[in-house]
Amino acid sequence: MMTKTDGAWVGWHGAPDEHVQPFSHGGIDLVPVQLSTHDIEYFYEGFSNATLWPLYHDVIAPPEFHRTWWDSYRKVNRRFADAVIHHASPGATVWVQDYQLQLVPKMLREARPDLKIGFFNHIPFPPPEIFAQLPWRRAIIDGLLGADLVGFQRSSDAGNFMRSARRFLGASVKQQQVHVKGSDGETTHIARAQAFPISIDVQQISELARKPEIIERAKQIRKDLGNPKTILLGVDRLDYTKGIRHRLKAYEELLADGKVTVEDAALIQVASPSRERVEQYRLLREEVEGTVGHINGTYDTLQNTAVRYLHHNYPIDEMVALYLAADVMLVTALRDGMNLVAKEYVTARTNNDGALVLSEFAGAADQLKQALLMNPHDIDGLKDTIMKAVNMQPAEAARRMRAMRKQILDHDVDLWSSDFLTALEEKVIRDDS
């Protein structure tokens, strides 16, 4: 979380059971918060990623509810809040980031009512019918309502949050605002919920995409694959929300149908390691790697590979080279807060070529309306959309890409942050009638 725009960063430093003193770097105070191995297991891998993550992603995988995990979540949220309480200057602006810290806003409000408090949720917020499953649903809503402004990726997420506030806390919601009352029944502040679609560092991606050595690397990637007519690309964390299994199933059926052949097309799937200590992620990796092995065993030739599967993290230079090498980008998320890979691919296509196949369940679909939108659960529809992308005429591809590039270039990550902080500082007119 940030306190002041150029003031301080409060966060975990990345190593369990290690105490690091606060220090300054580049004009920013860095305030490390210590997490133990127990915290990582119960707060992070447990409640954050095996309870909240699946619950907030439409219960694609079943969430687990354990009181010991919840106890750890509360304690760690308190630790982050205390660090801010002791470090923030009077009247400071505090921006709390993401679902791991949903209790922090109220903790800050109670201890430091002088602070201006913002919260941004980087993942979806579920509808009340799904959120209802969470045993600690009231505490989460109460925690978030400690903020002056709660930001979400999509308007539908903000709406879901406010409907949950009304249903589970009996909050009176008017125009996406809640008059939050203290223990004495008096209004302490007005909490607002609003969509602020996050974006990317457009300048960085654009500059890399024009570098001669990266353009040359893209050509080398195509050459290494045998210069196929079409390269399709998937880039994801290895997560069950990303629809990797659906993508592989659709591609395997296209190979079986003869719609694509290994001589003419290749699929590159980058699946970066993710939460490998969580059982559901271990099982997903086994399933994906087994499916890739089956596809390649069935359709590979001595010269050509159907699916090039890469279970690695890659530096941004290599990722931009992959974006330039790929004719078709496949983003088949079953549920995604935003999906910045889609925006990176579009930004890298400086020649206005290429095609983006994009799930309608990714937040990016709200901005990238000229993508080829599809429902990843509909395998036949996904196959048809992939083939439309493969066979798209250059003029249509350029028209679509040009429109998407304009949207992203006009709405980069700097605009996202400035829009949020500007809205946070806005005066809200109270109407207690």
RANORGI-V225576 format. One line per field, one symbol per residue. ss: DSSP state (h for helix, s for strand, l for the rest). phi: phi as a letter, one per 30 degrees, with the letter a starting at -180 (. if undefined). A space follows every 10 residues. Layout:
# RANORGI-V225576
ss=???
phi=???
This chain:
# RANORGI-V225576
ss=lssllllsss ssllllllll llsssllsss ssslllhhhh hhhhhhhhhh hhhhhhllll llllllhhhh hhhhhhhhhh hhhhhhhlll llssssslhh hllhhhhhhh hllllsssss lllllllhhh hlllllhhhh hhhhllllss ssllhhhhhh hhhhhhhhhl llssllssss slllllssss ssssslllll lhhhhhhhhl lhhhhhhhhh hhhhllllls sssssssllh hhlhhhhhhh hhhhhhhlll llllssssss ssllllllhh hhhhhhhhhh hhhhhhhhhl llllllssss lllllhhhhh hhhhhllsss sllllslllh hhhhhhhhll llllsssssl lshhhhllll lsssllllhh hhhhhhhhhh lllhhhhhhh hhhhhhhhhh llhhhhhhhh hhhhhlllll lll
phi=.ccidbcbcc addjbdhbcb deacahicdc cdcdbdeddd dcddddddcc cdedddcihe cddccbdddd ededddeddd ddddedcdde idcccccidd bdddededed dbdddcccbb cdcdcddedd eeddecdddd ddddddddbc cbdbdddddd dddddddcci ddcbhibbdd cdddiddcac ccbadbddbb dddddddddc dedddddddd ddddcihddb ccbbbaddbd ddiddddddd dddddddidb bddcbbcccc bdeahddded dddddddddd ddddddddcd cdcbcdbccb cbcbddeddd ddeddddbcc ccedabebid eedddddddd chcjbccbdd ccedddccdd dddacddcdd dddddddddd cddeddeddd dddddddddd bcdddedddd dddddddcdd bdd
